[in-house]
Amino acid sequence: MAPTDEQRADGPKMSRQNAPMAVFISSHKRIGAWLLITAAVVASAAAFAYVGGWLTPGRLTPQRLVNQLQDNAGTFAGFRRNHAKGMCVSGWFDSNGAARAYSVAQVFALGRTPVEGRFAIPGGNPYASDSSVPIRSMALRFTQANGQQWRTGMNSMPVFAVGTPQAFFAQLQAMQPTAATGKPDPAKVAAFYAAHPETGPFRAWAKTAKPSASYATESYWGLDAFVFTDAHGKRQAVRWRMVPEATAADAVAPGAGDADFLASDLGRRLAQGPQRWELQITLANPGDPTNDASKAWPDNRRTIDAGTLVLDRIEPQDSGSCRDINFDPLVLPDGIAGSDDPLLAARSAAYADSYLRRTSEEAHWPGSLPLPEHRP
Amino acid sequence: MISAPKMFVPAARVLHWLLAAMILTMLFVGIGMVASISARHDWLVNLHKPLGIAILLLVIVRVVVRWRNPPPVLPADLPLLQRLAAYASQWLLYFLMLALPLVGWAMLSAGGYPVMLGASLRLPPIFPAGPVGFAVLRHLHTWLALLLFVTFLAHMAAALYHGLIRRDGVLSSMTWRCRARGAAED
């Protein structure tokens, strides 16, 4: 066998008996080997940094989305970065078994499932007036006997303004208050709507919507589409909503100057008795859009009444059981799955980031904001 | 007289390369999913959890295999500093491989999340629910993962150094063909 470079470099000097363990190679091959090793390390680190988003600051990440929410409303330590103002509620769900034909989720079997929830208004400012927005939200966590959970965050409007996280981010940017006026720049808002005709159905709803005097008189729509799976594995696209037993006629007009009337109204109602909503599940026809929450399904779609949500207890959000719940819409039990709606993954990712920020503040984690002394 | 083994036993080698692929995948899945809002996010999260538990189980098997089959000794002429670095990085790798899945599991428990490995398979919580525990474990999960990635880079660089520059059989003791130590004079 012809001697190779490395043998010439080191080989001839050694005998078999006292051979050193290492067989070093010639210096120019050595430089090549070091370059190869360096390249492997740099390439691995660069790939990792790219996947982690460090090399692409323009990419829309959960962190950028939550930063924009903070830019719009201000940053309030310890609070959710959106729907910051609200209160905890709890009760149960009485299933009538009707949805069991479409989903194997235990919550739909005939019987009762405990529920913890939260009512809130949109926006990141926990001190905002209840009349500042016409939208109210209901978030729920159903805990099944088998330990699986169904979490859902719903809003009191039938369609979402936009259908994609990119459009939602653009909307937040357009709505960011300017330093000069403290209000959004009307030109930017107009430009956003002009560029996003999918906001039409939401804007039509918003034109007539008024801030309600009560959480109890509102319907709450899940907005995003989900997929039910029955015992035979058959899939059915659905959307759901909670329809109240109390009607708007029951509402008491809030006193002038009262910014926190929703909490006192709900406390008053619950002192008199539990509040109820019917869970209505709408079944999509083939071809109905499941990937666009800005588009409602036609009114004639089959809707089933799955049971009754009963809420009987209210607690402040800084001490109630809902405080530490992230109402991630993709925490779902067997029998319910997310659809191809792109908002779902974005909500899940952004909620997780908001949850990390506020729990880090609770933990006084280095670098996180100090908690205020008093919280609403 | 029983001479020291020149190679890791086959079970150790299979587990090493299987775990290497799984852990590298896991690190990229983890760093990618927390930076993504696309549909990938959900897909990656649902991969991350069962893959993490699979790694935990395989690392336990790997520890048992290693304990029952002592690894080849390092080359006698390896400088002390490199020898210490080799031992320290291996212990760090084992620690991180075991700690990361456990911290992830505890973190989800502390966050009050059901620890789902699929549509219906749920693990019990291993940590009491609470925001402080969640935040600490969640940050710890990130920092330990970054440390694991850096340790992996060092491990890979050292393996290539042994294989390409020292050619001392350390790399080949973990591959399929044994390169006899100091065999180059044949």
Interface residues (C-beta under 8 A of the other chain):
Chain A: M1 E6 Q7 D10 G11 M14 R16 A19 P20 M21 A22 V23 F24 I25 R30 A33 W34 L36 I37 A40 V41 S44 A45 A47 F48 V51 G52 G53 R59 L60 T61 P62 Q63 L65 N146 G147 Q148 Q149 P165 R323 D324 I325 N326 D328 L330 V331 D334 A337 G338 D340 P342 L344 A345 A346 S348 A349 A350 A352 D353 Y355 L356 R358 T359 S360 E362 A363 W365
Chain B: L27 F28 I31 G32 M33 V34 A35 S36 I37 S38 A39 R40 H41 D42 V45 P75 A76 D77 L78 G111 G112 Y113 P114 M116 A119 S120 R122 P124 A129 G130 P131 V132 F134 A135 V136 R138 H139 F149 F152 L153 M156 A157 L160 Y161 L164 I165 R166 R167 D168 G169 R181 G182 A184 E185 D186
